[in-house]
Amino acid sequence: MIDKKFIINISGKEFIKFEGLLAEFHANKGKSIETEELPNSTLDEPKFKATVSGDNGTFTGHGDANTKNVSALVSSHKYRMAETRAIARALRWYNNIGICSVDELGGDDKKTPAYSKEPVEQNPVVASTVQNNATQANSTPICSKCGKSITNAEKSFSEGKYSFPLCRECQKTAK
């Protein structure tokens, strides 16, 4: 059973966080994670293959990233996102997890998901989709990058400077 702290609800659908996939991998006696960049990979569209192995067998997953499937916030990090997506897919199969990883989501800057009231850890792919929806009815503002609760002052400042709500710690790394 997956710990609910590793599940995120976006627009009424559940997704698993990357750290949940890793926790399950270790609990299921996973032994290795290997990645390789695919030959047809480019800087504009990096592509990776990930292979995970352990007591449950060996599973592979593929991941890509391009300007059509990542947000503007992540576009300069496509290489790492492609690798993360490949690992996430391989881990889902190794762990027999049918729900999609939040890291596999595309980046549509025009969509604004309705989050559940559970604490939410945002990764850059999802962060851009919550730029104008960092608060929900009867809840406190949250950082769109790490999901921590923030003050209204932090929200106001960061939205003015960075166009989306960030905690002070995440503001230091956003430039």
VMD Tcl script that builds the backbone (N, CA, C; Angstrom):
set m [mol new atoms 525]
animate dup $m
set s [atomselect $m all]
$s set {name element resname resid chain x y z} {
  {N N MET 1 A 0.848 -1.183 0.000}
  {CA C MET 1 A 0.000 0.000 0.000}
  {C C MET 1 A 0.893 1.247 0.000}
  {N N ILE 2 A 0.647 2.146 -0.909}
  {CA C ILE 2 A 1.437 3.370 -1.028}
  {C C ILE 2 A 1.014 4.358 0.049}
  {N N ASP 3 A 1.976 4.911 0.744}
  {CA C ASP 3 A 1.713 5.918 1.765}
  {C C ASP 3 A 1.080 7.136 1.095}
  {N N LYS 4 A -0.018 7.622 1.640}
  {CA C LYS 4 A -0.757 8.751 1.055}
  {C C LYS 4 A 0.079 10.030 0.970}
  {N N LYS 5 A 1.144 10.128 1.758}
  {CA C LYS 5 A 1.979 11.331 1.677}
  {C C LYS 5 A 2.698 11.401 0.330}
  {N N PHE 6 A 2.725 10.295 -0.392}
  {CA C PHE 6 A 3.373 10.261 -1.698}
  {C C PHE 6 A 2.390 10.432 -2.854}
  {N N ILE 7 A 1.132 10.685 -2.532}
  {CA C ILE 7 A 0.103 10.848 -3.555}
  {C C ILE 7 A -0.303 12.309 -3.630}
  {N N ILE 8 A -0.447 12.810 -4.842}
  {CA C ILE 8 A -0.884 14.186 -5.068}
  {C C ILE 8 A -2.171 14.129 -5.892}
  {N N ASN 9 A -3.101 14.996 -5.560}
  {CA C ASN 9 A -4.378 15.046 -6.267}
  {C C ASN 9 A -4.397 16.292 -7.128}
  {N N ILE 10 A -4.536 16.097 -8.430}
  {CA C ILE 10 A -4.604 17.204 -9.375}
  {C C ILE 10 A -5.879 17.053 -10.182}
  {N N SER 11 A -6.738 18.033 -10.077}
  {CA C SER 11 A -8.015 18.037 -10.802}
  {C C SER 11 A -8.798 16.750 -10.580}
  {N N GLY 12 A -8.774 16.244 -9.350}
  {CA C GLY 12 A -9.552 15.061 -9.008}
  {C C GLY 12 A -8.889 13.740 -9.375}
  {N N LYS 13 A -7.671 13.780 -9.914}
  {CA C LYS 13 A -6.964 12.548 -10.275}
  {C C LYS 13 A -5.724 12.403 -9.403}
  {N N GLU 14 A -5.409 11.166 -9.040}
  {CA C GLU 14 A -4.248 10.922 -8.198}
  {C C GLU 14 A -3.006 10.632 -9.037}
  {N N PHE 15 A -1.886 11.168 -8.565}
  {CA C PHE 15 A -0.580 10.953 -9.178}
  {C C PHE 15 A 0.392 10.636 -8.057}
  {N N ILE 16 A 1.414 9.864 -8.366}
  {CA C ILE 16 A 2.416 9.524 -7.350}
  {C C ILE 16 A 3.629 10.427 -7.504}
  {N N LYS 17 A 4.201 10.805 -6.378}
  {CA C LYS 17 A 5.412 11.620 -6.370}
  {C C LYS 17 A 6.632 10.727 -6.600}
  {N N PHE 18 A 7.681 11.317 -7.127}
  {CA C PHE 18 A 8.902 10.568 -7.422}
  {C C PHE 18 A 9.466 9.904 -6.178}
  {N N GLU 19 A 9.477 10.618 -5.045}
  {CA C GLU 19 A 10.035 10.031 -3.832}
  {C C GLU 19 A 9.217 8.838 -3.356}
  {N N GLY 20 A 7.933 8.795 -3.697}
  {CA C GLY 20 A 7.107 7.631 -3.388}
  {C C GLY 20 A 7.518 6.425 -4.218}
  {N N LEU 21 A 7.840 6.683 -5.498}
  {CA C LEU 21 A 8.315 5.597 -6.359}
  {C C LEU 21 A 9.625 5.031 -5.826}
  {N N LEU 22 A 10.519 5.913 -5.379}
  {CA C LEU 22 A 11.797 5.456 -4.823}
  {C C LEU 22 A 11.598 4.688 -3.515}
  {N N ALA 23 A 10.701 5.177 -2.666}
  {CA C ALA 23 A 10.437 4.491 -1.400}
  {C C ALA 23 A 9.914 3.076 -1.662}
  {N N GLU 24 A 9.008 2.952 -2.611}
  {CA C GLU 24 A 8.476 1.632 -2.967}
  {C C GLU 24 A 9.565 0.748 -3.569}
  {N N PHE 25 A 10.421 1.328 -4.389}
  {CA C PHE 25 A 11.527 0.590 -5.008}
  {C C PHE 25 A 12.410 -0.034 -3.929}
  {N N HIS 26 A 12.759 0.763 -2.919}
  {CA C HIS 26 A 13.598 0.241 -1.839}
  {C C HIS 26 A 12.842 -0.788 -0.999}
  {N N ALA 27 A 11.563 -0.540 -0.734}
  {CA C ALA 27 A 10.756 -1.492 0.035}
  {C C ALA 27 A 10.586 -2.805 -0.719}
  {N N ASN 28 A 10.579 -2.740 -2.053}
  {CA C ASN 28 A 10.421 -3.937 -2.884}
  {C C ASN 28 A 11.768 -4.522 -3.316}
  {N N LYS 29 A 12.799 -4.223 -2.543}
  {CA C LYS 29 A 14.141 -4.785 -2.741}
  {C C LYS 29 A 14.734 -4.463 -4.109}
  {N N GLY 30 A 14.543 -3.208 -4.513}
  {CA C GLY 30 A 15.175 -2.739 -5.736}
  {C C GLY 30 A 16.671 -2.639 -5.519}
  {N N LYS 31 A 17.428 -2.920 -6.575}
  {CA C LYS 31 A 18.882 -2.950 -6.418}
  {C C LYS 31 A 19.614 -1.922 -7.276}
  {N N SER 32 A 19.112 -1.636 -8.481}
  {CA C SER 32 A 19.857 -0.698 -9.325}
  {C C SER 32 A 18.931 0.105 -10.230}
  {N N ILE 33 A 19.382 1.313 -10.517}
  {CA C ILE 33 A 18.717 2.201 -11.475}
  {C C ILE 33 A 19.805 2.697 -12.414}
  {N N GLU 34 A 19.642 2.429 -13.688}
  {CA C GLU 34 A 20.613 2.873 -14.682}
  {C C GLU 34 A 19.892 3.635 -15.782}
  {N N THR 35 A 20.524 4.691 -16.280}
  {CA C THR 35 A 19.933 5.452 -17.378}
  {C C THR 35 A 20.937 5.574 -18.515}
  {N N GLU 36 A 20.387 5.767 -19.699}
  {CA C GLU 36 A 21.238 6.042 -20.856}
  {C C GLU 36 A 20.488 6.986 -21.789}
  {N N GLU 37 A 21.243 7.927 -22.324}
  {CA C GLU 37 A 20.674 8.834 -23.310}
  {C C GLU 37 A 20.541 8.064 -24.621}
  {N N LEU 38 A 19.412 8.199 -25.282}
  {CA C LEU 38 A 19.176 7.470 -26.523}
  {C C LEU 38 A 19.873 8.151 -27.700}
  {N N PRO 39 A 20.261 7.376 -28.715}
  {CA C PRO 39 A 21.011 7.925 -29.849}
  {C C PRO 39 A 20.279 9.039 -30.612}
  {N N ASN 40 A 18.964 8.981 -30.668}
  {CA C ASN 40 A 18.218 10.009 -31.399}
  {C C ASN 40 A 17.862 11.212 -30.527}
  {N N SER 41 A 18.512 11.335 -29.381}
  {CA C SER 41 A 18.305 12.445 -28.466}
  {C C SER 41 A 18.971 13.707 -29.012}
  {N N THR 42 A 18.340 14.862 -28.778}
  {CA C THR 42 A 18.924 16.147 -29.151}
  {C C THR 42 A 18.827 17.087 -27.959}
  {N N LEU 43 A 19.492 18.223 -28.040}
  {CA C LEU 43 A 19.367 19.203 -26.955}
  {C C LEU 43 A 17.949 19.740 -26.864}
  {N N ASP 44 A 17.261 19.852 -27.995}
  {CA C ASP 44 A 15.885 20.346 -27.990}
  {C C ASP 44 A 14.881 19.284 -27.569}
  {N N GLU 45 A 15.232 18.019 -27.761}
  {CA C GLU 45 A 14.357 16.929 -27.345}
  {C C GLU 45 A 15.190 15.756 -26.845}
  {N N PRO 46 A 15.658 15.877 -25.599}
  {CA C PRO 46 A 16.421 14.778 -25.023}
  {C C PRO 46 A 15.522 13.566 -24.778}
  {N N LYS 47 A 16.097 12.381 -24.958}
  {CA C LYS 47 A 15.363 11.132 -24.766}
  {C C LYS 47 A 16.237 10.175 -23.979}
  {N N PHE 48 A 15.635 9.526 -22.992}
  {CA C PHE 48 A 16.363 8.603 -22.127}
  {C C PHE 48 A 15.649 7.275 -22.000}
  {N N LYS 49 A 16.437 6.273 -21.679}
  {CA C LYS 49 A 15.937 4.953 -21.315}
  {C C LYS 49 A 16.449 4.687 -19.917}
  {N N ALA 50 A 15.579 4.236 -19.036}
  {CA C ALA 50 A 15.974 3.872 -17.677}
  {C C ALA 50 A 15.689 2.387 -17.477}
  {N N THR 51 A 16.587 1.734 -16.783}
  {CA C THR 51 A 16.414 0.324 -16.448}
  {C C THR 51 A 16.557 0.175 -14.944}
  {N N VAL 52 A 15.550 -0.420 -14.324}
  {CA C VAL 52 A 15.594 -0.668 -12.884}
  {C C VAL 52 A 15.548 -2.177 -12.663}
  {N N SER 53 A 16.293 -2.634 -11.669}
  {CA C SER 53 A 16.375 -4.069 -11.395}
  {C C SER 53 A 16.334 -4.322 -9.902}
  {N N GLY 54 A 15.851 -5.502 -9.574}
  {CA C GLY 54 A 15.801 -5.934 -8.185}
  {C C GLY 54 A 15.113 -7.274 -8.103}
  {N N ASP 55 A 14.638 -7.605 -6.921}
  {CA C ASP 55 A 13.988 -8.896 -6.715}
  {C C ASP 55 A 12.722 -9.067 -7.551}
  {N N ASN 56 A 12.103 -7.969 -7.972}
  {CA C ASN 56 A 10.881 -8.046 -8.784}
  {C C ASN 56 A 11.180 -8.218 -10.275}
  {N N GLY 57 A 12.439 -8.199 -10.655}
  {CA C GLY 57 A 12.803 -8.348 -12.062}
  {C C GLY 57 A 13.482 -7.094 -12.585}
  {N N THR 58 A 13.532 -6.999 -13.918}
  {CA C THR 58 A 14.149 -5.855 -14.589}
  {C C THR 58 A 13.105 -5.201 -15.488}
  {N N PHE 59 A 12.981 -3.889 -15.370}
  {CA C PHE 59 A 11.979 -3.131 -16.125}
  {C C PHE 59 A 12.632 -1.893 -16.737}
  {N N THR 60 A 12.171 -1.527 -17.918}
  {CA C THR 60 A 12.686 -0.328 -18.572}
  {C C THR 60 A 11.560 0.667 -18.802}
  {N N GLY 61 A 11.933 1.908 -18.877}
  {CA C GLY 61 A 10.998 2.981 -19.194}
  {C C GLY 61 A 11.720 4.024 -20.024}
  {N N HIS 62 A 10.971 4.738 -20.826}
  {CA C HIS 62 A 11.541 5.777 -21.676}
  {C C HIS 62 A 10.934 7.116 -21.301}
  {N N GLY 63 A 11.710 8.165 -21.474}
  {CA C GLY 63 A 11.224 9.507 -21.186}
  {C C GLY 63 A 11.812 10.508 -22.159}
  {N N ASP 64 A 11.004 11.489 -22.504}
  {CA C ASP 64 A 11.476 12.570 -23.365}
  {C C ASP 64 A 10.984 13.882 -22.796}
  {N N ALA 65 A 11.539 14.948 -23.299}
  {CA C ALA 65 A 11.094 16.282 -22.900}
  {C C ALA 65 A 11.340 17.219 -24.073}
  {N N ASN 66 A 10.348 18.037 -24.353}
  {CA C ASN 66 A 10.481 19.043 -25.410}
  {C C ASN 66 A 9.593 20.226 -25.055}
  {N N THR 67 A 9.639 21.261 -25.841}
  {CA C THR 67 A 8.885 22.470 -25.504}
  {C C THR 67 A 7.380 22.232 -25.517}
  {N N LYS 68 A 6.915 21.179 -26.149}
  {CA C LYS 68 A 5.483 20.883 -26.174}
  {C C LYS 68 A 5.017 20.119 -24.943}
  {N N ASN 69 A 5.935 19.434 -24.242}
  {CA C ASN 69 A 5.482 18.639 -23.104}
  {C C ASN 69 A 6.121 19.022 -21.767}
  {N N VAL 70 A 6.755 20.191 -21.712}
  {CA C VAL 70 A 7.207 20.754 -20.442}
  {C C VAL 70 A 6.756 22.210 -20.372}
  {N N SER 71 A 6.664 22.717 -19.175}
  {CA C SER 71 A 6.252 24.103 -18.997}
  {C C SER 71 A 7.409 25.054 -19.311}
  {N N ALA 72 A 7.090 26.307 -19.446}
  {CA C ALA 72 A 8.114 27.323 -19.685}
  {C C ALA 72 A 9.124 27.341 -18.538}
  {N N LEU 73 A 8.670 27.071 -17.329}
  {CA C LEU 73 A 9.535 27.064 -16.156}
  {C C LEU 73 A 10.595 25.967 -16.245}
  {N N VAL 74 A 10.280 24.880 -16.912}
  {CA C VAL 74 A 11.169 23.718 -16.985}
  {C C VAL 74 A 11.934 23.654 -18.299}
  {N N SER 75 A 11.589 24.479 -19.253}
  {CA C SER 75 A 12.147 24.336 -20.603}
  {C C SER 75 A 13.677 24.339 -20.647}
  {N N SER 76 A 14.320 25.026 -19.739}
  {CA C SER 76 A 15.783 25.018 -19.733}
  {C C SER 76 A 16.352 23.801 -18.991}
  {N N HIS 77 A 15.476 22.938 -18.479}
  {CA C HIS 77 A 15.891 21.743 -17.737}
  {C C HIS 77 A 15.376 20.469 -18.405}
  {N N LYS 78 A 15.159 20.522 -19.703}
  {CA C LYS 78 A 14.573 19.390 -20.427}
  {C C LYS 78 A 15.415 18.121 -20.296}
  {N N TYR 79 A 16.713 18.249 -20.312}
  {CA C TYR 79 A 17.606 17.087 -20.245}
  {C C TYR 79 A 17.339 16.276 -18.972}
  {N N ARG 80 A 17.345 16.957 -17.835}
  {CA C ARG 80 A 17.097 16.283 -16.558}
  {C C ARG 80 A 15.671 15.766 -16.460}
  {N N MET 81 A 14.714 16.521 -17.008}
  {CA C MET 81 A 13.319 16.087 -16.948}
  {C C MET 81 A 13.117 14.805 -17.752}
  {N N ALA 82 A 13.750 14.694 -18.906}
  {CA C ALA 82 A 13.625 13.484 -19.723}
  {C C ALA 82 A 14.151 12.267 -18.958}
  {N N GLU 83 A 15.284 12.434 -18.293}
  {CA C GLU 83 A 15.844 11.326 -17.525}
  {C C GLU 83 A 14.940 10.959 -16.351}
  {N N THR 84 A 14.429 11.964 -15.645}
  {CA C THR 84 A 13.533 11.725 -14.514}
  {C C THR 84 A 12.274 10.995 -14.971}
  {N N ARG 85 A 11.717 11.397 -16.094}
  {CA C ARG 85 A 10.517 10.733 -16.617}
  {C C ARG 85 A 10.786 9.269 -16.947}
  {N N ALA 86 A 11.934 8.984 -17.531}
  {CA C ALA 86 A 12.275 7.598 -17.853}
  {C C ALA 86 A 12.382 6.758 -16.579}
  {N N ILE 87 A 13.050 7.297 -15.572}
  {CA C ILE 87 A 13.192 6.583 -14.298}
  {C C ILE 87 A 11.818 6.364 -13.665}
  {N N ALA 88 A 10.988 7.398 -13.671}
  {CA C ALA 88 A 9.661 7.290 -13.062}
  {C C ALA 88 A 8.844 6.171 -13.710}
  {N N ARG 89 A 8.868 6.088 -15.029}
  {CA C ARG 89 A 8.109 5.037 -15.723}
  {C C ARG 89 A 8.639 3.649 -15.369}
  {N N ALA 90 A 9.958 3.498 -15.358}
  {CA C ALA 90 A 10.534 2.196 -15.021}
  {C C ALA 90 A 10.206 1.817 -13.570}
  {N N LEU 91 A 10.272 2.786 -12.667}
  {CA C LEU 91 A 9.940 2.513 -11.263}
  {C C LEU 91 A 8.465 2.141 -11.093}
  {N N ARG 92 A 7.588 2.800 -11.840}
  {CA C ARG 92 A 6.164 2.449 -11.743}
  {C C ARG 92 A 5.947 0.992 -12.128}
  {N N TRP 93 A 6.579 0.551 -13.193}
  {CA C TRP 93 A 6.406 -0.827 -13.639}
  {C C TRP 93 A 7.044 -1.812 -12.667}
  {N N TYR 94 A 8.222 -1.495 -12.180}
  {CA C TYR 94 A 8.887 -2.363 -11.212}
  {C C TYR 94 A 7.994 -2.548 -9.973}
  {N N ASN 95 A 7.404 -1.454 -9.514}
  {CA C ASN 95 A 6.586 -1.471 -8.299}
  {C C ASN 95 A 5.136 -1.836 -8.543}
  {N N ASN 96 A 4.765 -2.115 -9.791}
  {CA C ASN 96 A 3.382 -2.448 -10.151}
  {C C ASN 96 A 2.410 -1.342 -9.731}
  {N N ILE 97 A 2.759 -0.101 -10.087}
  {CA C ILE 97 A 1.933 1.060 -9.754}
  {C C ILE 97 A 1.261 1.551 -11.024}
  {N N GLY 98 A -0.053 1.530 -11.024}
  {CA C GLY 98 A -0.808 1.890 -12.215}
  {C C GLY 98 A -1.073 3.372 -12.385}
  {N N ILE 99 A -0.934 4.153 -11.315}
  {CA C ILE 99 A -1.192 5.586 -11.466}
  {C C ILE 99 A 0.051 6.289 -11.988}
  {N N CYS 100 A -0.154 7.311 -12.763}
  {CA C CYS 100 A 0.929 8.054 -13.396}
  {C C CYS 100 A 1.731 8.848 -12.357}
  {N N SER 101 A 2.993 9.014 -12.643}
  {CA C SER 101 A 3.848 9.862 -11.808}
  {C C SER 101 A 3.608 11.322 -12.171}
  {N N VAL 102 A 3.636 12.190 -11.201}
  {CA C VAL 102 A 3.465 13.617 -11.459}
  {C C VAL 102 A 4.572 14.132 -12.379}
  {N N ASP 103 A 5.738 13.488 -12.357}
  {CA C ASP 103 A 6.850 13.905 -13.215}
  {C C ASP 103 A 6.607 13.599 -14.687}
  {N N GLU 104 A 5.656 12.730 -14.973}
  {CA C GLU 104 A 5.360 12.380 -16.351}
  {C C GLU 104 A 4.371 13.343 -16.998}
  {N N LEU 105 A 3.794 14.234 -16.208}
  {CA C LEU 105 A 2.806 15.166 -16.745}
  {C C LEU 105 A 3.441 16.154 -17.708}
  {N N GLY 106 A 2.689 16.525 -18.697}
  {CA C GLY 106 A 3.135 17.564 -19.618}
  {C C GLY 106 A 2.974 18.924 -18.977}
  {N N GLY 107 A 3.508 19.930 -19.604}
  {CA C GLY 107 A 3.457 21.278 -19.046}
  {C C GLY 107 A 2.572 22.186 -19.852}
  {N N ASP 108 A 1.312 22.272 -19.496}
  {CA C ASP 108 A 0.398 23.161 -20.177}
  {C C ASP 108 A 0.175 24.373 -19.299}
  {N N ASP 109 A 0.822 25.475 -19.631}
  {CA C ASP 109 A 0.757 26.677 -18.801}
  {C C ASP 109 A -0.641 27.275 -18.720}
  {N N LYS 110 A -1.551 26.851 -19.587}
  {CA C LYS 110 A -2.891 27.434 -19.592}
  {C C LYS 110 A -3.839 26.723 -18.650}
  {N N LYS 111 A -3.502 25.515 -18.230}
  {CA C LYS 111 A -4.376 24.755 -17.342}
  {C C LYS 111 A -4.033 25.058 -15.896}
  {N N THR 112 A -5.038 25.164 -15.075}
  {CA C THR 112 A -4.841 25.403 -13.660}
  {C C THR 112 A -5.591 24.329 -12.901}
  {N N PRO 113 A -4.894 23.315 -12.381}
  {CA C PRO 113 A -5.581 22.227 -11.712}
  {C C PRO 113 A -6.134 22.640 -10.356}
  {N N ALA 114 A -7.165 21.938 -9.933}
  {CA C ALA 114 A -7.733 22.140 -8.607}
  {C C ALA 114 A -7.095 21.114 -7.691}
  {N N TYR 115 A -6.292 21.549 -6.744}
  {CA C TYR 115 A -5.598 20.628 -5.865}
  {C C TYR 115 A -6.458 20.243 -4.686}
  {N N SER 116 A -6.166 19.074 -4.157}
  {CA C SER 116 A -6.817 18.646 -2.943}
  {C C SER 116 A -6.238 19.466 -1.796}
  {N N LYS 117 A -6.807 19.311 -0.620}
  {CA C LYS 117 A -6.308 20.051 0.530}
  {C C LYS 117 A -5.125 19.362 1.181}
  {N N GLU 118 A -4.691 18.215 0.646}
  {CA C GLU 118 A -3.517 17.540 1.174}
  {C C GLU 118 A -2.290 18.391 0.886}
  {N N PRO 119 A -1.244 18.293 1.722}
  {CA C PRO 119 A -0.010 18.998 1.398}
  {C C PRO 119 A 0.480 18.563 0.021}
  {N N VAL 120 A 0.977 19.507 -0.729}
  {CA C VAL 120 A 1.344 19.241 -2.106}
  {C C VAL 120 A 2.799 19.598 -2.324}
  {N N GLU 121 A 3.582 18.662 -2.823}
  {CA C GLU 121 A 4.947 18.985 -3.219}
  {C C GLU 121 A 4.912 19.225 -4.706}
  {N N GLN 122 A 5.320 20.393 -5.128}
  {CA C GLN 122 A 5.294 20.724 -6.546}
  {C C GLN 122 A 6.649 20.505 -7.171}
  {N N ASN 123 A 6.666 19.896 -8.322}
  {CA C ASN 123 A 7.892 19.855 -9.094}
  {C C ASN 123 A 7.751 20.879 -10.199}
  {N N PRO 124 A 8.823 21.224 -10.891}
  {CA C PRO 124 A 8.740 22.285 -11.890}
  {C C PRO 124 A 7.719 22.055 -12.992}
  {N N VAL 125 A 7.453 20.812 -13.361}
  {CA C VAL 125 A 6.468 20.550 -14.410}
  {C C VAL 125 A 5.094 21.024 -13.982}
  {N N VAL 126 A 4.751 20.732 -12.735}
  {CA C VAL 126 A 3.435 21.091 -12.249}
  {C C VAL 126 A 3.411 22.530 -11.749}
  {N N ALA 127 A 4.534 23.040 -11.282}
  {CA C ALA 127 A 4.574 24.366 -10.672}
  {C C ALA 127 A 3.999 25.438 -11.572}
  {N N SER 128 A 4.296 25.383 -12.854}
  {CA C SER 128 A 3.818 26.432 -13.740}
  {C C SER 128 A 2.304 26.425 -13.884}
  {N N THR 129 A 1.675 25.274 -13.620}
  {CA C THR 129 A 0.231 25.210 -13.772}
  {C C THR 129 A -0.517 25.796 -12.590}
  {N N VAL 130 A 0.186 26.084 -11.512}
  {CA C VAL 130 A -0.484 26.628 -10.346}
  {C C VAL 130 A -0.142 28.087 -10.104}
  {N N GLN 131 A 0.410 28.757 -11.109}
  {CA C GLN 131 A 0.841 30.134 -10.931}
  {C C GLN 131 A -0.283 31.026 -10.422}
  {N N ASN 132 A -1.467 30.842 -10.926}
  {CA C ASN 132 A -2.576 31.703 -10.527}
  {C C ASN 132 A -3.548 30.995 -9.606}
  {N N ASN 133 A -3.139 29.838 -9.064}
  {CA C ASN 133 A -4.041 29.073 -8.217}
  {C C ASN 133 A -3.313 28.524 -6.999}
  {N N ALA 134 A -2.475 29.319 -6.376}
  {CA C ALA 134 A -1.680 28.834 -5.256}
  {C C ALA 134 A -2.471 28.782 -3.960}
  {N N THR 135 A -3.662 29.316 -3.956}
  {CA C THR 135 A -4.505 29.171 -2.782}
  {C C THR 135 A -5.792 28.506 -3.200}
  {N N GLN 136 A -6.425 27.879 -2.279}
  {CA C GLN 136 A -7.724 27.297 -2.520}
  {C C GLN 136 A -8.637 27.767 -1.402}
  {N N ALA 137 A -9.913 27.559 -1.592}
  {CA C ALA 137 A -10.860 28.012 -0.582}
  {C C ALA 137 A -10.466 27.430 0.772}
  {N N ASN 138 A -10.460 28.273 1.791}
  {CA C ASN 138 A -10.188 27.870 3.165}
  {C C ASN 138 A -8.816 27.244 3.361}
  {N N SER 139 A -7.824 27.635 2.595}
  {CA C SER 139 A -6.483 27.108 2.817}
  {C C SER 139 A -5.469 28.235 2.738}
  {N N THR 140 A -4.273 27.950 3.219}
  {CA C THR 140 A -3.220 28.952 3.176}
  {C C THR 140 A -2.477 28.847 1.847}
  {N N PRO 141 A -1.797 29.932 1.436}
  {CA C PRO 141 A -1.029 29.870 0.189}
  {C C PRO 141 A 0.087 28.836 0.301}
  {N N ILE 142 A 0.460 28.265 -0.840}
  {CA C ILE 142 A 1.538 27.297 -0.871}
  {C C ILE 142 A 2.578 27.694 -1.907}
  {N N CYS 143 A 3.808 27.280 -1.673}
  {CA C CYS 143 A 4.886 27.501 -2.626}
  {C C CYS 143 A 4.637 26.603 -3.835}
  {N N SER 144 A 4.695 27.170 -5.025}
  {CA C SER 144 A 4.414 26.383 -6.223}
  {C C SER 144 A 5.558 25.459 -6.600}
  {N N LYS 145 A 6.704 25.572 -5.915}
  {CA C LYS 145 A 7.836 24.701 -6.219}
  {C C LYS 145 A 7.949 23.548 -5.225}
  {N N CYS 146 A 7.898 23.841 -3.927}
  {CA C CYS 146 A 8.116 22.787 -2.935}
  {C C CYS 146 A 6.853 22.393 -2.175}
  {N N GLY 147 A 5.788 23.186 -2.276}
  {CA C GLY 147 A 4.527 22.842 -1.637}
  {C C GLY 147 A 4.389 23.261 -0.190}
  {N N LYS 148 A 5.391 23.954 0.368}
  {CA C LYS 148 A 5.321 24.401 1.756}
  {C C LYS 148 A 4.326 25.553 1.881}
  {N N SER 149 A 3.711 25.658 3.041}
  {CA C SER 149 A 2.830 26.788 3.310}
  {C C SER 149 A 3.658 28.062 3.357}
  {N N ILE 150 A 3.114 29.135 2.821}
  {CA C ILE 150 A 3.794 30.427 2.836}
  {C C ILE 150 A 2.830 31.486 3.352}
  {N N THR 151 A 3.384 32.625 3.748}
  {CA C THR 151 A 2.546 33.719 4.221}
  {C C THR 151 A 1.969 34.464 3.023}
  {N N ASN 152 A 0.941 35.245 3.276}
  {CA C ASN 152 A 0.365 36.071 2.206}
  {C C ASN 152 A 1.387 37.081 1.695}
  {N N ALA 153 A 2.251 37.568 2.595}
  {CA C ALA 153 A 3.290 38.517 2.185}
  {C C ALA 153 A 4.291 37.844 1.239}
  {N N GLU 154 A 4.710 36.611 1.562}
  {CA C GLU 154 A 5.619 35.875 0.678}
  {C C GLU 154 A 4.963 35.622 -0.674}
  {N N LYS 155 A 3.699 35.264 -0.638}
  {CA C LYS 155 A 2.956 35.002 -1.874}
  {C C LYS 155 A 2.900 36.259 -2.730}
  {N N SER 156 A 2.538 37.365 -2.122}
  {CA C SER 156 A 2.409 38.625 -2.851}
  {C C SER 156 A 3.744 39.062 -3.450}
  {N N PHE 157 A 4.803 38.997 -2.640}
  {CA C PHE 157 A 6.122 39.402 -3.111}
  {C C PHE 157 A 6.583 38.528 -4.272}
  {N N SER 158 A 6.517 37.206 -4.089}
  {CA C SER 158 A 7.045 36.303 -5.106}
  {C C SER 158 A 6.215 36.330 -6.385}
  {N N GLU 159 A 4.922 36.520 -6.269}
  {CA C GLU 159 A 4.100 36.632 -7.485}
  {C C GLU 159 A 4.480 37.889 -8.266}
  {N N GLY 160 A 4.785 38.961 -7.537}
  {CA C GLY 160 A 5.201 40.189 -8.208}
  {C C GLY 160 A 6.569 40.065 -8.862}
  {N N LYS 161 A 7.489 39.373 -8.207}
  {CA C LYS 161 A 8.859 39.266 -8.715}
  {C C LYS 161 A 9.062 38.084 -9.664}
  {N N TYR 162 A 8.442 36.932 -9.365}
  {CA C TYR 162 A 8.692 35.713 -10.134}
  {C C TYR 162 A 7.461 35.217 -10.909}
  {N N SER 163 A 6.335 35.873 -10.745}
  {CA C SER 163 A 5.077 35.525 -11.411}
  {C C SER 163 A 4.372 34.305 -10.842}
  {N N PHE 164 A 4.882 33.726 -9.763}
  {CA C PHE 164 A 4.194 32.630 -9.099}
  {C C PHE 164 A 4.629 32.569 -7.651}
  {N N PRO 165 A 3.817 31.991 -6.769}
  {CA C PRO 165 A 4.122 31.977 -5.338}
  {C C PRO 165 A 5.281 31.052 -4.992}
  {N N LEU 166 A 6.239 31.587 -4.241}
  {CA C LEU 166 A 7.397 30.814 -3.802}
  {C C LEU 166 A 7.696 31.123 -2.339}
  {N N CYS 167 A 8.156 30.114 -1.598}
  {CA C CYS 167 A 8.620 30.358 -0.237}
  {C C CYS 167 A 9.975 31.070 -0.326}
  {N N ARG 168 A 10.456 31.569 0.774}
  {CA C ARG 168 A 11.730 32.312 0.748}
  {C C ARG 168 A 12.889 31.436 0.290}
  {N N GLU 169 A 12.885 30.193 0.709}
  {CA C GLU 169 A 13.971 29.281 0.324}
  {C C GLU 169 A 13.981 29.072 -1.209}
  {N N CYS 170 A 12.813 28.868 -1.793}
  {CA C CYS 170 A 12.738 28.647 -3.242}
  {C C CYS 170 A 12.989 29.946 -4.023}
  {N N GLN 171 A 12.689 31.092 -3.412}
  {CA C GLN 171 A 12.979 32.365 -4.053}
  {C C GLN 171 A 14.489 32.519 -4.263}
  {N N LYS 172 A 15.283 31.993 -3.319}
  {CA C LYS 172 A 16.746 32.110 -3.419}
  {C C LYS 172 A 17.292 31.395 -4.648}
  {N N THR 173 A 16.623 30.312 -5.048}
  {CA C THR 173 A 17.113 29.546 -6.198}
  {C C THR 173 A 16.459 29.961 -7.511}
  {N N ALA 174 A 15.390 30.762 -7.445}
  {CA C ALA 174 A 14.708 31.235 -8.667}
  {C C ALA 174 A 15.352 32.532 -9.109}
  {N N LYS 175 A 15.820 32.565 -10.323}
  {CA C LYS 175 A 16.455 33.796 -10.811}
  {C C LYS 175 A 15.903 34.203 -12.118}
}
mol reanalyze $m
mol bondsrecalc $m
mol representation Tube
mol addrep $m
